[in-house]
Amino acid sequence: MDSASPLACLLVGQPTLRHNIKLGMLAALDQRIAIRYNMPPMTAEETPSYLAHHLALAGRSDTLFSDDAIKLIHDTSRGYPRAVNNLAVQALLSAYSDSKSIVDEASARAAIAEVTEE
């Protein structure tokens, strides 16, 4: 990579990508990265909006998650979108399997147990 070969590349990844690029054998790549951005986790106020947005995209505008369930999902996921998604989907499945019309705290706890089980 030099001035004669104009290559632009966008690297997107988990926090471990940044750590791996800092390794000595990737020093040349690390030196060529012009802009870096770290997306912080969602706040407790952003998580309900995030879930509502995704539910709206799926065609649901009614309440599917209780406030307690959302708080538990947010606390367990630490606000990271992928973890919120995984827990929310599992909580929806748990509520459905128990014939519940809303994801309550018990469904969220069951989802957490399922996702964190080894």
Disulfide bonds with the S-S distance in Angstrom:
none
